[in-house]
């Protein structure tokens, strides 16, 4: 499996420093890098995985293992759940 953490990928590519994290996700360089991961996984018989709270379009792109909620999302859900009970 090749597992993409989008923030890590953008940072490693220098896109976060250049554009800021949120804008980096929309750059052609980032999109192309994601496509390369999917293409290489197909070529070598591996699974392409993707971790983010927003995985819109990733299955159609060719990612087959999707982790939808990251630790920050889970922490917020936990905090909200605790507030509701008080």
Secondary structure, DSSP 4 states (H G I P E B T S, - for coil): -EEEEHHHHHHHTTHHHHH-HHHHTTSHHHHHHHHHHHHHHHHHT--EEEE-S--TTHHHHT--EEE---HHHHHHHHHHHHHHH-
